């Protein structure tokens, strides 16, 4: 009987564990975007950049944000790197975890990106 009850308990624990991690990641992501002052270029809501050439970050796909930040961190001398003086300087000190947290936080925000027309 104990084994029968143990299986559902383990399944519930496995299912809810990522939810707890996600909350911590979002909080750290928020702290990082504030620390690096991303709003100064991308707008206080991360949805209204100061220049039309700058991307809207709120609601953006997390995998895209991770790829972009990783590419800026690599710089233009590495394969799949990006070159932008401001973004490269901002991304250089970020760890992989920092990038994941920032991407998760920005993805969680309401955005005005159009997914389908």
C-alpha positions as CSV (number, residue, x, y, z in Angstrom):
1,X,0.0,0.0,0.0
2,X,2.8,2.4,0.8
3,X,4.4,1.8,-2.6
4,X,1.1,2.7,-4.3
5,X,0.8,6.0,-2.4
6,X,4.5,6.7,-3.0
7,X,4.2,6.9,-6.8
8,X,1.6,9.6,-6.9
9,X,3.5,11.6,-4.3
10,X,6.7,11.4,-6.3
11,X,4.9,12.4,-9.5
12,X,3.4,15.5,-7.8
13,X,6.8,16.4,-6.4
14,X,8.4,16.1,-9.8
15,X,5.7,18.1,-11.4
16,X,5.7,21.0,-8.9
17,X,9.5,21.2,-8.4
18,X,10.1,23.2,-11.6
19,X,7.4,25.7,-10.5
20,X,9.5,26.6,-7.4
21,X,12.7,26.9,-9.4
22,X,10.9,29.0,-12.0
23,X,9.8,31.6,-9.3
24,X,13.3,31.9,-8.1
25,X,14.6,32.3,-11.6
26,X,12.1,35.0,-12.4
27,X,13.1,36.9,-9.2
28,X,16.8,36.7,-10.1
29,X,16.0,37.7,-13.7
30,X,14.2,40.8,-12.6
31,X,17.0,41.7,-10.3
32,X,19.5,41.3,-13.1
33,X,17.6,43.4,-15.6
34,X,17.4,46.1,-13.0
35,X,21.0,45.8,-12.1
36,X,22.1,46.1,-15.7
37,X,19.5,48.8,-16.4
38,X,18.1,47.2,-19.5
39,X,15.1,49.6,-19.2
40,X,17.4,52.6,-20.2
41,X,17.3,51.4,-23.8
42,X,14.4,48.9,-24.0
43,X,11.9,51.0,-22.1
44,X,10.7,50.8,-18.5
45,X,8.2,48.1,-19.5
46,X,10.7,46.5,-21.9
47,X,8.1,47.0,-24.6
48,X,8.8,50.6,-25.6
49,X,12.5,50.9,-26.7
50,X,14.0,54.4,-26.9
51,X,15.0,53.7,-30.6
52,X,13.0,51.8,-33.1
53,X,16.1,49.8,-34.0
54,X,16.2,48.3,-30.4
55,X,14.1,45.2,-29.9
56,X,11.0,44.9,-27.6
57,X,12.0,42.4,-24.9
58,X,8.7,41.9,-23.0
59,X,7.0,38.6,-24.0
60,X,9.9,37.7,-26.3
61,X,10.6,33.9,-26.7
62,X,12.9,32.8,-24.0
63,X,15.0,30.7,-26.4
64,X,15.6,33.7,-28.7
65,X,16.6,35.9,-25.7
66,X,19.1,33.2,-24.5
67,X,20.5,32.8,-28.0
68,X,20.9,36.6,-28.4
69,X,22.5,37.2,-25.0
70,X,24.9,34.3,-25.5
71,X,25.9,35.6,-29.0
72,X,26.6,39.1,-27.5
73,X,28.6,37.5,-24.8
74,X,30.7,35.6,-27.4
75,X,31.4,38.7,-29.4
76,X,32.0,38.9,-33.1
77,X,35.2,36.9,-33.1
78,X,33.5,33.6,-32.1
79,X,31.2,31.5,-34.2
80,X,27.6,32.7,-34.0
81,X,28.6,35.8,-32.1
82,X,27.1,39.3,-32.3
83,X,28.9,42.6,-32.3
84,X,27.3,45.6,-30.5
85,X,29.5,47.6,-28.2
86,X,26.7,48.2,-25.6
87,X,25.2,44.8,-25.6
88,X,28.5,42.9,-25.7
89,X,29.6,44.9,-22.6
90,X,26.4,44.1,-20.9
91,X,26.4,40.4,-21.7
92,X,30.1,39.7,-21.0
93,X,29.8,39.2,-17.2
94,X,26.6,37.1,-17.4
95,X,26.7,33.4,-16.5
96,X,24.6,30.8,-18.3
97,X,22.3,30.9,-15.3
98,X,22.0,34.7,-15.4
99,X,21.1,34.5,-19.1
100,X,18.4,31.8,-18.4
101,X,17.0,33.8,-15.6
102,X,16.8,37.1,-17.6
103,X,15.2,35.2,-20.5
104,X,12.6,33.6,-18.3
105,X,11.8,36.9,-16.6
106,X,11.4,38.9,-19.9
107,X,9.4,36.1,-21.5
108,X,7.0,36.2,-18.5
109,X,6.2,39.9,-19.1
110,X,3.2,40.9,-21.2
111,X,4.4,42.1,-24.6
112,X,3.0,43.5,-27.8
113,X,4.8,41.2,-30.1
114,X,2.5,39.8,-32.8
115,X,2.8,36.0,-33.2
116,X,0.2,35.6,-36.0
117,X,-1.5,37.9,-38.4
